[in-house]
Amino acid sequence: MKSHLRSCTPETVSLDSRVRGPAGPGRCTEDQGNSGSAAGSDQLHRFELKPNCSLDSRTATLFFVSILAVSMTVAGGFAAMGYWPVLPMAGLELTALGAALWLSLKRGRDRDLIDVGPDEVVVSRLRGRERRDQRFLRAWTRVRYAAGRSAGASGRLEIGAHGRWCAVGEFLTDAERRGLGDRLNRLLA
């Protein structure tokens, strides 16, 4: 099964369907694979939306350990000179940095998957260990973009049918949401 992986940004990367690596700097990828027939309507289109998090667990650990070493060396030097209150403050700062890194890594695993098949559209939202799937009949599925209520407020991209709507791409920019909405509307038309 041959597949193409396309980024929402202008860069295009072609990969085999077994390779599910990052597609460059973009945060939205489309994976098109044939489901057996050569007809365009029989294709499965997969959109994988993810936050733009370049920090992985190995890099975060190296960063934290390097900051820890420098901070504790400096704090230890000041403590040796008699300024012992520096040690608990350094520990507090390192705890805050560790918590921020943990939250960033946790958020980096969030995903929105949109599978557009010949008969149905499946929207899967992965948040941590929780997964929520919603299924819609393709013939009735609509995509809508609602602009933010005030200047500077981000808009919302929703997919739904029969009064059931689900928001997708909360971590995308407004331009990326509009582009994804246009691509989905063309695909569903």
Accessible surface in RSA format (square Angstrom, percent):
REM  Atomic radii and reference values for relative SASA: ProtOr
REM  Chains: A
REM  Algorithm: Lee & Richards
REM  Probe-radius: 1.40
REM  Slices: 20
REM RES _ NUM      All-atoms   Total-Side   Main-Chain    Non-polar    All polar
REM                ABS   REL    ABS   REL    ABS   REL    ABS   REL    ABS   REL
RES MET A   1   157.19  81.4  93.06  61.6  64.13 152.7  94.65  80.5  62.53  82.8
RES LYS A   2   140.49  68.5 124.64  76.5  15.85  37.7  84.93  76.4  55.56  59.2
RES SER A   3     2.36   2.0   2.17   2.9   0.19   0.4   0.47   1.0   1.89   2.6
RES HIS A   4    77.03  42.1  76.56  53.2   0.46   1.2  50.19  51.7  26.84  31.2
RES LEU A   5     4.22   2.4   4.22   3.0   0.00   0.0   4.22   3.0   0.00   0.0
RES ARG A   6    90.33  37.9  90.33  46.0   0.00   0.0  21.91  29.9  68.43  41.5
RES SER A   7     8.85   7.5   0.16   0.2   8.69  20.0   0.15   0.3   8.70  12.2
RES CYS A   8    35.91  27.2   5.45   6.1  30.47  71.6   5.68  14.4  30.23  32.6
RES THR A   9    40.60  28.9  34.02  34.5   6.58  15.7  36.83  49.5   3.77   5.7
RES PRO A  10   137.45 100.2 103.59  94.4  33.86 123.1 117.20  96.8  20.25 125.9
RES GLU A  11    94.23  54.1  86.60  65.5   7.63  18.2  41.36  80.0  52.87  43.2
RES THR A  12    94.48  67.2  63.27  64.1  31.20  74.4  40.90  54.9  53.58  81.0
RES VAL A  13    48.13  31.7  44.20  40.0   3.93   9.5  47.87  41.6   0.27   0.7
RES SER A  14    72.79  61.5  48.03  64.1  24.76  57.0  27.40  58.3  45.39  63.6
RES LEU A  15    45.95  25.6  40.31  28.8   5.64  14.2  45.42  31.9   0.54   1.4
RES ASP A  16    39.82  27.9  33.06  32.9   6.76  16.0  22.49  52.9  17.33  17.3
RES SER A  17    29.64  25.0  18.48  24.7  11.17  25.7  11.17  23.8  18.48  25.9
RES ARG A  18   196.72  82.6 164.65  83.9  32.07  76.4  81.05 110.8 115.68  70.1
RES VAL A  19    72.63  47.8  67.82  61.4   4.81  11.6  71.55  62.2   1.08   2.9
RES ARG A  20   100.07  42.0  69.24  35.3  30.83  73.4  58.70  80.2  41.37  25.1
RES GLY A  21    26.75  33.0   0.00   N/A  26.75  33.0  21.57  59.2   5.18  11.6
RES PRO A  22   105.80  77.1  91.71  83.6  14.10  51.2  91.71  75.7  14.10  87.6
RES ALA A  23     1.27   1.2   0.00   0.0   1.27   2.9   0.35   0.5   0.92   2.4
RES GLY A  24    47.16  58.2   0.00   N/A  47.16  58.2  28.53  78.3  18.64  41.7
RES PRO A  25    81.28  59.2  65.36  59.6  15.92  57.9  74.95  61.9   6.33  39.4
RES GLY A  26     6.92   8.5   0.00   N/A   6.92   8.5   0.81   2.2   6.11  13.7
RES ARG A  27    40.82  17.1  40.33  20.6   0.49   1.2   1.51   2.1  39.31  23.8
RES CYS A  28     0.65   0.5   0.53   0.6   0.11   0.3   0.28   0.7   0.36   0.4
RES THR A  29     3.78   2.7   3.33   3.4   0.46   1.1   1.92   2.6   1.86   2.8
RES GLU A  30     8.88   5.1   8.37   6.3   0.51   1.2   0.26   0.5   8.62   7.0
RES ASP A  31    20.59  14.4  18.76  18.7   1.83   4.3   2.49   5.9  18.10  18.0
RES GLN A  32    33.21  18.6  30.91  22.6   2.30   5.5   4.25   9.0  28.96  22.0
RES GLY A  33    10.86  13.4   0.00   N/A  10.86  13.4   7.65  21.0   3.21   7.2
RES ASN A  34    74.28  51.2  67.14  64.9   7.14  17.2  13.73  33.0  60.55  58.5
RES SER A  35    71.55  60.5  32.23  43.0  39.32  90.6  38.83  82.7  32.72  45.8
RES GLY A  36    78.28  96.5   0.00   N/A  78.28  96.5  41.03 112.6  37.26  83.4
RES SER A  37    42.72  36.1  34.43  45.9   8.29  19.1  26.94  57.4  15.78  22.1
RES ALA A  38   104.32  95.9  69.60 107.4  34.72  79.0  75.38 106.2  28.94  76.7
RES ALA A  39    48.63  44.7  35.81  55.3  12.81  29.1  46.61  65.6   2.02   5.3
RES GLY A  40    54.08  66.7   0.00   N/A  54.08  66.7  33.49  91.9  20.60  46.1
RES SER A  41    73.37  62.0  64.59  86.2   8.77  20.2  48.67 103.6  24.70  34.6
RES ASP A  42    47.53  33.3  47.53  47.3   0.00   0.0   7.56  17.8  39.97  39.9
RES GLN A  43    43.46  24.3  43.31  31.7   0.15   0.3   0.06   0.1  43.40  32.9
RES LEU A  44    75.92  42.3  75.32  53.9   0.60   1.5  75.32  52.9   0.60   1.6
RES HIS A  45    11.32   6.2  11.32   7.9   0.00   0.0   8.00   8.2   3.32   3.9
RES ARG A  46    73.92  31.0  73.73  37.6   0.20   0.5  10.02  13.7  63.90  38.7
RES PHE A  47     1.82   0.9   1.82   1.1   0.00   0.0   1.82   1.1   0.00   0.0
RES GLU A  48    26.73  15.3  26.70  20.2   0.03   0.1   2.17   4.2  24.56  20.1
RES LEU A  49     0.00   0.0   0.00   0.0   0.00   0.0   0.00   0.0   0.00   0.0
RES LYS A  50    29.52  14.4  29.52  18.1   0.00   0.0  15.00  13.5  14.52  15.5
RES PRO A  51    14.47  10.5   7.27   6.6   7.20  26.2   7.27   6.0   7.20  44.8
RES ASN A  52    94.10  64.9  65.43  63.2  28.67  69.0   8.16  19.6  85.94  83.1
RES CYS A  53    52.92  40.0  21.73  24.2  31.19  73.3  12.09  30.6  40.83  44.0
RES SER A  54   117.47  99.3  78.79 105.1  38.68  89.1  53.84 114.7  63.62  89.1
RES LEU A  55    53.57  29.8  43.37  31.0  10.20  25.6  44.90  31.5   8.67  23.3
RES ASP A  56    77.80  54.5  72.33  72.0   5.47  12.9  40.16  94.5  37.64  37.5
RES SER A  57    76.55  64.7  72.20  96.4   4.35  10.0  38.55  82.1  38.00  53.2
RES ARG A  58   174.67  73.3 167.53  85.4   7.14  17.0  65.66  89.7 109.02  66.1
RES THR A  59    63.27  45.0  62.98  63.8   0.29   0.7  43.89  59.0  19.38  29.3
RES ALA A  60     4.04   3.7   3.40   5.2   0.64   1.5   3.66   5.2   0.37   1.0
RES THR A  61    80.64  57.4  75.57  76.6   5.07  12.1  56.01  75.2  24.63  37.2
RES LEU A  62   104.86  58.4 100.41  71.8   4.46  11.2 100.69  70.7   4.17  11.2
RES PHE A  63    88.51  44.3  82.24  50.9   6.27  16.3  87.66  53.1   0.85   2.4
RES PHE A  64    54.59  27.3  54.59  33.8   0.00   0.0  54.59  33.1   0.00   0.0
RES VAL A  65    80.81  53.2  80.77  73.1   0.04   0.1  80.77  70.2   0.04   0.1
RES SER A  66    56.46  47.7  49.20  65.7   7.26  16.7  46.85  99.8   9.61  13.5
RES ILE A  67    65.43  37.2  65.13  48.5   0.30   0.7  65.20  46.9   0.23   0.6
RES LEU A  68    67.83  37.8  67.83  48.5   0.00   0.0  67.83  47.6   0.00   0.0
RES ALA A  69    55.25  50.8  46.28  71.4   8.97  20.4  54.78  77.1   0.46   1.2
RES VAL A  70    98.93  65.1  95.53  86.5   3.41   8.2  98.93  86.0   0.00   0.0
RES SER A  71    26.84  22.7  18.61  24.8   8.23  19.0  16.51  35.2  10.34  14.5
RES MET A  72    67.86  35.1  61.53  40.7   6.33  15.1  46.93  39.9  20.93  27.7
RES THR A  73   102.16  72.7  87.27  88.5  14.89  35.5  72.31  97.1  29.85  45.1
RES VAL A  74    81.76  53.8  74.93  67.8   6.83  16.4  80.95  70.3   0.81   2.2
RES ALA A  75     1.79   1.6   1.42   2.2   0.37   0.8   1.57   2.2   0.22   0.6
RES GLY A  76    30.35  37.4   0.00   N/A  30.35  37.4  24.85  68.2   5.50  12.3
RES GLY A  77    36.95  45.6   0.00   N/A  36.95  45.6  33.43  91.7   3.51   7.9
RES PHE A  78    85.50  42.8  85.02  52.7   0.49   1.3  85.02  51.5   0.49   1.4
RES ALA A  79    25.34  23.3  12.01  18.5  13.33  30.3  12.35  17.4  12.99  34.4
RES ALA A  80    92.56  85.1  48.44  74.7  44.12 100.4  61.16  86.1  31.39  83.2
RES MET A  81   126.78  65.7  92.33  61.1  34.45  82.0  61.96  52.7  64.82  85.9
RES GLY A  82    51.99  64.1   0.00   N/A  51.99  64.1  33.45  91.8  18.54  41.5
RES TYR A  83   129.84  60.6 128.86  73.3   0.98   2.6  81.68  61.4  48.16  59.4
RES TRP A  84   171.06  68.6 170.36  82.5   0.70   1.6 143.14  76.3  27.92  45.3
RES PRO A  85    67.08  48.9  66.15  60.3   0.93   3.4  66.41  54.8   0.67   4.2
RES VAL A  86    50.04  32.9  47.47  43.0   2.57   6.2  49.94  43.4   0.10   0.3
RES LEU A  87    72.19  40.2  68.02  48.7   4.17  10.5  68.37  48.0   3.83  10.3
RES PRO A  88    74.60  54.4  58.29  53.1  16.31  59.3  69.39  57.3   5.21  32.4
RES MET A  89   112.36  58.2 112.20  74.3   0.16   0.4  83.90  71.3  28.46  37.7
RES ALA A  90     7.18   6.6   5.26   8.1   1.92   4.4   6.55   9.2   0.63   1.7
RES GLY A  91    26.45  32.6   0.00   N/A  26.45  32.6  24.93  68.4   1.51   3.4
RES LEU A  92   112.41  62.6 107.45  76.9   4.95  12.4 110.43  77.6   1.97   5.3
RES GLU A  93   118.45  68.0 110.09  83.3   8.36  19.9  44.39  85.9  74.06  60.5
RES LEU A  94    11.51   6.4  11.14   8.0   0.37   0.9  11.44   8.0   0.07   0.2
RES THR A  95    95.41  67.9  84.65  85.8  10.75  25.6  67.20  90.3  28.20  42.6
RES ALA A  96    64.01  58.9  51.80  79.9  12.21  27.8  59.23  83.4   4.77  12.6
RES LEU A  97    48.75  27.2  43.88  31.4   4.87  12.3  48.08  33.8   0.67   1.8
RES GLY A  98    22.31  27.5   0.00   N/A  22.31  27.5  17.06  46.8   5.25  11.8
RES ALA A  99    51.93  47.7  43.74  67.5   8.18  18.6  49.86  70.2   2.06   5.5
RES ALA A 100    55.89  51.4  46.10  71.1   9.78  22.3  51.03  71.9   4.86  12.9
RES LEU A 101    22.79  12.7  22.37  16.0   0.42   1.1  22.73  16.0   0.05   0.1
RES TRP A 102   144.45  58.0 141.56  68.5   2.88   6.8 120.02  64.0  24.42  39.6
RES LEU A 103   102.01  56.8  98.56  70.5   3.44   8.7  99.01  69.5   2.99   8.1
RES SER A 104    45.99  38.9  36.75  49.0   9.24  21.3  26.73  56.9  19.25  27.0
RES LEU A 105    38.00  21.2  33.47  23.9   4.54  11.4  35.27  24.8   2.74   7.4
RES LYS A 106    88.34  43.1  88.04  54.0   0.29   0.7  41.44  37.3  46.90  50.0
RES ARG A 107   104.81  44.0 101.27  51.6   3.54   8.4  48.23  65.9  56.58  34.3
RES GLY A 108    15.75  19.4   0.00   N/A  15.75  19.4   6.19  17.0   9.56  21.4
RES ARG A 109   145.95  61.3 134.43  68.5  11.52  27.4  66.46  90.8  79.49  48.2
RES ASP A 110    13.32   9.3  13.32  13.3   0.00   0.0   0.00   0.0  13.32  13.3
RES ARG A 111    58.35  24.5  58.35  29.7   0.00   0.0  11.72  16.0  46.63  28.3
RES ASP A 112     0.00   0.0   0.00   0.0   0.00   0.0   0.00   0.0   0.00   0.0
RES LEU A 113    19.66  10.9  19.52  14.0   0.14   0.3  19.52  13.7   0.14   0.4
RES ILE A 114     0.09   0.1   0.09   0.1   0.00   0.0   0.09   0.1   0.00   0.0
RES ASP A 115    20.28  14.2  19.82  19.7   0.46   1.1   6.36  15.0  13.91  13.9
RES VAL A 116     0.24   0.2   0.24   0.2   0.00   0.0   0.24   0.2   0.00   0.0
RES GLY A 117     7.01   8.6   0.00   N/A   7.01   8.6   6.47  17.7   0.54   1.2
RES PRO A 118    64.22  46.8  46.22  42.1  18.01  65.5  46.65  38.5  17.58 109.2
RES ASP A 119   109.16  76.5 100.62 100.1   8.54  20.2  33.60  79.1  75.56  75.4
RES GLU A 120    64.66  37.1  63.55  48.1   1.11   2.7  20.22  39.1  44.44  36.3
RES VAL A 121     1.15   0.8   1.15   1.0   0.00   0.0   1.15   1.0   0.00   0.0
RES VAL A 122    18.48  12.2  18.23  16.5   0.25   0.6  18.23  15.8   0.25   0.7
RES VAL A 123     1.35   0.9   0.46   0.4   0.89   2.2   0.46   0.4   0.89   2.4
RES SER A 124     1.02   0.9   1.02   1.4   0.00   0.0   0.00   0.0   1.02   1.4
RES ARG A 125    48.52  20.4  47.14  24.0   1.38   3.3  14.31  19.6  34.21  20.7
RES LEU A 126    44.68  24.9  44.68  32.0   0.00   0.0  44.68  31.4   0.00   0.0
RES ARG A 127    57.25  24.0  49.51  25.2   7.74  18.4  45.66  62.4  11.59   7.0
RES GLY A 128    37.39  46.1   0.00   N/A  37.39  46.1  14.32  39.3  23.07  51.7
RES ARG A 129   248.33 104.3 206.73 105.4  41.60  99.1  87.05 119.0 161.28  97.7
RES GLU A 130   102.90  59.1  93.28  70.6   9.63  22.9  40.96  79.2  61.94  50.6
RES ARG A 131   128.87  54.1  99.90  50.9  28.97  69.0  43.75  59.8  85.12  51.6
RES ARG A 132   150.64  63.3 145.02  73.9   5.63  13.4  34.33  46.9 116.32  70.5
RES ASP A 133    69.97  49.0  40.02  39.8  29.95  70.8  13.45  31.7  56.52  56.4
RES GLN A 134    51.01  28.5  47.90  35.0   3.11   7.4  20.08  42.7  30.93  23.5
RES ARG A 135   131.57  55.2 121.53  61.9  10.04  23.9  47.17  64.5  84.39  51.1
RES PHE A 136     5.52   2.8   0.18   0.1   5.34  13.9   5.49   3.3   0.04   0.1
RES LEU A 137   107.98  60.1 103.39  74.0   4.59  11.5 103.39  72.6   4.59  12.4
RES ARG A 138    39.89  16.7  37.79  19.3   2.10   5.0  13.05  17.8  26.83  16.3
RES ALA A 139    82.12  75.5  54.81  84.6  27.31  62.1  67.24  94.7  14.88  39.4
RES TRP A 140   142.89  57.3 137.81  66.7   5.08  11.9 117.83  62.8  25.05  40.6
RES THR A 141     0.66   0.5   0.00   0.0   0.66   1.6   0.00   0.0   0.66   1.0
RES ARG A 142   131.01  55.0 130.08  66.3   0.93   2.2  57.30  78.3  73.70  44.7
RES VAL A 143    15.11   9.9   0.89   0.8  14.22  34.3   0.89   0.8  14.22  38.6
RES ARG A 144   109.75  46.1 104.47  53.3   5.29  12.6  46.63  63.7  63.12  38.3
RES TYR A 145    61.63  28.8  31.55  18.0  30.08  78.3  30.50  22.9  31.13  38.4
RES ALA A 146    49.59  45.6  42.77  66.0   6.83  15.5  48.93  68.9   0.67   1.8
RES ALA A 147    77.05  70.8  55.01  84.9  22.04  50.1  55.12  77.6  21.93  58.1
RES GLY A 148    26.63  32.8   0.00   N/A  26.63  32.8   5.59  15.3  21.04  47.1
RES ARG A 149   247.03 103.7 205.19 104.6  41.83  99.6  84.88 116.0 162.15  98.3
RES SER A 150    75.62  63.9  61.58  82.2  14.04  32.3  50.28 107.1  25.34  35.5
RES ALA A 151   111.00 102.1  70.17 108.3  40.84  92.9  81.66 115.0  29.34  77.7
RES GLY A 152    87.74 108.2   0.00   N/A  87.74 108.2  43.91 120.5  43.83  98.2
RES ALA A 153    45.12  41.5  25.53  39.4  19.58  44.6  35.52  50.0   9.60  25.4
RES SER A 154    75.23  63.6  54.26  72.4  20.97  48.3  24.94  53.1  50.29  70.4
RES GLY A 155     6.99   8.6   0.00   N/A   6.99   8.6   1.27   3.5   5.72  12.8
RES ARG A 156   124.70  52.4 123.41  62.9   1.29   3.1  49.27  67.3  75.43  45.7
RES LEU A 157     1.01   0.6   0.20   0.1   0.81   2.0   0.20   0.1   0.81   2.2
RES GLU A 158    18.35  10.5  18.35  13.9   0.00   0.0   0.76   1.5  17.59  14.4
RES ILE A 159     1.34   0.8   1.34   1.0   0.00   0.0   1.34   1.0   0.00   0.0
RES GLY A 160     0.00   0.0   0.00   N/A   0.00   0.0   0.00   0.0   0.00   0.0
RES ALA A 161     5.11   4.7   1.50   2.3   3.61   8.2   4.73   6.7   0.37   1.0
RES HIS A 162   136.50  74.6  92.81  64.5  43.70 111.8  80.43  82.9  56.08  65.3
RES GLY A 163    68.92  85.0   0.00   N/A  68.92  85.0  33.28  91.3  35.64  79.8
RES ARG A 164   115.33  48.4 110.74  56.5   4.59  10.9  64.91  88.7  50.42  30.6
RES TRP A 165    78.79  31.6  49.36  23.9  29.44  69.1  40.61  21.7  38.18  61.9
RES CYS A 166    12.90   9.8   8.02   8.9   4.88  11.5  12.60  31.9   0.30   0.3
RES ALA A 167     9.15   8.4   4.99   7.7   4.16   9.5   4.99   7.0   4.16  11.0
RES VAL A 168     1.65   1.1   0.00   0.0   1.65   4.0   0.00   0.0   1.65   4.5
RES GLY A 169     0.00   0.0   0.00   N/A   0.00   0.0   0.00   0.0   0.00   0.0
RES GLU A 170    87.24  50.1  67.70  51.2  19.54  46.5  32.74  63.3  54.49  44.5
RES PHE A 171    19.07   9.5   5.02   3.1  14.04  36.5  11.87   7.2   7.20  20.6
RES LEU A 172     6.65   3.7   0.13   0.1   6.51  16.4   0.62   0.4   6.03  16.2
RES THR A 173    69.40  49.4  61.35  62.2   8.05  19.2  65.50  88.0   3.91   5.9
RES ASP A 174    40.26  28.2  35.12  35.0   5.14  12.1  13.46  31.7  26.80  26.7
RES ALA A 175    72.15  66.3  59.15  91.3  13.00  29.6  61.14  86.1  11.01  29.2
RES GLU A 176    30.86  17.7  25.08  19.0   5.78  13.8  19.28  37.3  11.58   9.5
RES ARG A 177    11.31   4.7  11.31   5.8   0.00   0.0   0.00   0.0  11.31   6.9
RES ARG A 178   117.38  49.3 115.02  58.6   2.36   5.6  49.24  67.3  68.14  41.3
RES GLY A 179    30.83  38.0   0.00   N/A  30.83  38.0  29.64  81.3   1.19   2.7
RES LEU A 180     0.76   0.4   0.00   0.0   0.76   1.9   0.00   0.0   0.76   2.0
RES GLY A 181     4.50   5.6   0.00   N/A   4.50   5.6   4.50  12.4   0.00   0.0
RES ASP A 182    79.32  55.6  76.98  76.6   2.34   5.5  13.80  32.5  65.51  65.3
RES ARG A 183    46.03  19.3  41.65  21.2   4.38  10.4  27.06  37.0  18.97  11.5
RES LEU A 184     1.14   0.6   1.14   0.8   0.00   0.0   1.14   0.8   0.00   0.0
RES ASN A 185    67.33  46.4  62.09  60.0   5.24  12.6  23.64  56.9  43.70  42.2
RES ARG A 186   165.02  69.3 144.65  73.7  20.38  48.5  77.27 105.6  87.76  53.2
RES LEU A 187    36.60  20.4  26.01  18.6  10.59  26.6  32.27  22.7   4.33  11.7
RES LEU A 188    28.28  15.7   8.10   5.8  20.17  50.7   8.26   5.8  20.02  53.9
RES ALA A 189   117.76 108.3  49.75  76.8  68.01 154.7  87.59 123.4  30.16  79.9
END  Absolute sums over single chains surface
CHAIN  1 A    11500.3       9203.0       2297.2       6923.2       4577.1
END  Absolute sums over all chains
TOTAL         11500.3       9203.0       2297.2       6923.2       4577.1
